[in-house]
Amino acid sequence: MTSNQAPDRNEAFWRDYLTRGHPAERAARKFFLRLPAEPRCSVCAAPFGGIGGPMMRLIGKRPSDKTPNMCTSCYTFLSQHHGGAEIECTMLFADIRGSTTLAEGMTTSEYHSVLDRFYAVASKVVFAHDGSVDKFVGDELVAFFFQLLTGERHADRGVECARALLVATGHEDPSGPWVPVGAGVHTGLVWMGAIGEGTHVELTAVGDNVNITARLASAAMAGEVLVTIDAANAAGLDSSLERRSLELKGKQVPTEVISLKVGAGHTSTV
């Protein structure tokens, strides 16, 4: 298929690719994740460094000159198959709480080191839970979980990842987290596909459900994951967990969520 293929055929291609893919693709990704090296391709998880880097370069997977966080083969695929489709997806947004105050108490170099560590830890946790790192925006992580990568378990993988990220940032440590993080998880329909033109093309998702997830992360306290009822039901969370009703910006009715808390004095069942 080329980029000038009819829109309806393009959408059918993308829906099949994003929701079914091919078992060989998922098997290759699992193999790539066993090769310990960061950073990785944001789409296929092929490592760019360590012992895996030279091996990947032999099969054409090296950082793209156009988009360095993507390998050459994935970039070529996306640029040649421009377009996308509406699919169900689980979204995870997580950001550093109180980042302005945190930055005020550090030198710029120290704060940069904290961000670098957060980016590295968050990427590793997302890949370990079969997710895709969409981007880092300042102190915020944006990640997606969908059938191509997870099979039908994208909701529980997204919830598990959010909780694992809070553990990885130290929220269970007696001394407290090395960086305070809050997260939001939501499951719903999005448009996902390749966007951008010319030298910049990337795989991303857009739509109101993406905005909802971003607002959840903004409302979460440090050590808390706010999970919408849609995501909680899809993930099979315990219905007895703490529930909250949130007034989210731009929404006329409250958004019902389940609150998962990680840290001293908090327990949750995922």
RAMO-V646414 format. One record per pair of residues at least 6 apart in sequence whose ideal C-beta (glycine too) atoms are under 8 Angstrom apart, sorted by sequence separation. I is the first residue (numbers start at 1). J is the second residue. If there is no record, write none. Layout:
BEGIN
i: [I;I]
j: [J;J]
END
This chain:
BEGIN
i: [40;46;47;56;63;64;96;126;127;136;166;170;171;195;196;220;248;261;262;40;41;63;64;126;135;147;150;170;194;195;219;247;248;261;1;5;32;39;40;48;63;64;67;70;103;106;133;134;146;169;170;194;227;246;247;260;1;38;39;47;62;63;66;102;133;134;145;169;170;194;195;217;232;245;246;37;39;46;61;62;64;123;133;134;145;169;171;193;216;227;245;246;260;36;37;38;60;61;64;122;132;166;169;192;193;195;245;246;1;32;33;35;37;38;60;61;102;131;132;145;169;192;216;244;245;32;37;60;61;66;131;132;145;192;243;244;32;36;37;48;59;122;131;132;191;192;243;244;29;32;35;36;37;46;48;56;126;130;143;166;190;191;243;244;28;29;35;36;37;129;145;165;190;191;212;242;243;35;44;119;126;132;166;190;241;242;96;131;143;165;189;226;241;25;122;130;131;188;190;241;242;32;35;41;130;189;190;226;118;122;162;188;237;96;119;48;118;162;186;237;32;115;141;188;46;232;131;159;186;232;42;43;44;130;131;158;186;219;228;229;241;41;42;43;94;129;185;228;229;241;41;44;129;158;184;219;228;229;39;41;44;131;184;186;216;227;43;129;184;185;226;227;238;129;155;184;216;226;227;237;41;128;154;183;184;215;226;227;237;92;183;184;215;225;43;126;129;182;184;215;224;225;235;125;128;184;212;224;225;182;183;224;225;182;223;224;92;99;125;126;182;211;212;216;223;99;125;182;185;188;221;223;181;182;183;184;185;186;187;216;222;180;181;182;183;184;185;186;188;95;96;122;125;180;182;183;184;185;187;212;223;95;96;121;124;182;186;187;95;177;186;94;95;122;146;177;185;93;94;121;187;93;121;144;187;92;93;94;92;93;91;92;118;171;91;92;171;91;92;90;91;89;90;89;90;89;166;88;87;88;166;87;117;118;144;117;163;118;162;17;69;90;114;89;90;114;162;18;88;92;159;14;18;90;91;13;19;90;94;159;14;18;90;92;134;135;13;14;15;92;134;10;14;15;94;132;134;10;11;15;142;159;10;11;12;158;159;11;140;3;7;155;159;3;102;140;158;2;3;5;102;156;159;1;3;155;156;1;3;154;155;156;38;45;98;40;96;97;39;96;97;38;96;97;38;95;177;40;94;95;176;94;95;176;43;94;42;93;94;172;174;42;92;93;171;172;42;92;171;172;92;33;91;33;90;91;167;90;91;166;90;91;163;166;89;162;88;89;91;163;88;89;29;88;89;159;87;88;86;87;89;86;86;87;163;85;86;84;85;163;84;85;84;83;84;160;82;83;84;159;82;81;91;156;79;78;89;91;82;91;29;89;93;92;93;26;79;91;95;25;26;78;93;94;95;97;78;93;97;98;26;78;97;21;75;19;20;21;18;19;20;18;19;74;18;17;70;66;67;66;67;66;67;90;90;42;43;42;18;18;14;14]
j: [46;52;53;62;69;70;102;132;133;142;172;176;177;201;202;226;254;267;268;47;48;70;71;133;142;154;157;177;201;202;226;254;255;268;9;13;40;47;48;56;71;72;75;78;111;114;141;142;154;177;178;202;235;254;255;268;10;47;48;56;71;72;75;111;142;143;154;178;179;203;204;226;241;254;255;47;49;56;71;72;74;133;143;144;155;179;181;203;226;237;255;256;270;47;48;49;71;72;75;133;143;177;180;203;204;206;256;257;13;44;45;47;49;50;72;73;114;143;144;157;181;204;228;256;257;45;50;73;74;79;144;145;158;205;256;257;46;50;51;62;73;136;145;146;205;206;257;258;44;47;50;51;52;61;63;71;141;145;158;181;205;206;258;259;44;45;51;52;53;145;161;181;206;207;228;258;259;52;61;136;143;149;183;207;258;259;114;149;161;183;207;244;259;44;141;149;150;207;209;260;261;52;55;61;150;209;210;246;139;143;183;209;258;118;141;71;141;185;209;260;56;139;165;212;71;257;157;185;212;258;69;70;71;157;158;185;213;246;255;256;268;69;70;71;122;157;213;256;257;269;70;73;158;187;213;248;257;258;69;71;74;161;214;216;246;257;74;160;215;216;257;258;269;161;187;216;248;258;259;269;74;161;187;216;217;248;259;260;270;126;217;218;249;259;78;161;164;217;219;250;259;260;270;161;164;220;248;260;261;219;220;261;262;220;261;262;131;138;164;165;221;250;251;255;262;139;165;222;225;228;261;263;222;223;224;225;226;227;228;257;263;222;223;224;225;226;227;228;230;138;139;165;168;223;225;226;227;228;230;255;266;139;140;165;168;226;230;231;140;222;231;140;141;168;192;223;231;140;141;168;234;141;169;192;235;141;142;143;142;143;142;143;169;222;143;144;223;144;145;144;145;144;145;145;146;146;223;146;146;147;225;147;178;179;205;179;225;181;225;81;133;154;178;154;155;179;227;84;154;158;225;81;85;157;158;81;87;158;162;227;83;87;159;161;203;204;83;84;85;162;204;81;85;86;165;203;205;82;83;87;214;231;83;84;85;231;232;85;214;79;83;231;235;80;179;217;235;80;81;83;180;234;237;80;82;234;235;81;83;234;235;236;120;127;180;123;179;180;123;180;181;123;181;182;124;181;263;127;181;182;263;182;183;264;132;183;132;183;184;262;264;133;183;184;262;263;134;184;263;264;185;127;185;128;185;186;262;186;187;262;187;188;260;263;187;260;187;188;190;262;188;189;130;189;190;260;189;190;189;190;192;190;191;192;268;191;192;191;192;270;192;193;193;193;194;270;193;194;195;270;194;194;205;270;194;194;205;209;201;210;149;209;213;213;214;148;201;213;217;148;149;201;216;217;218;220;202;217;221;222;151;203;222;147;201;146;147;148;146;147;148;147;148;203;148;148;202;199;200;200;201;201;202;231;234;202;203;203;192;193;192;193]
END
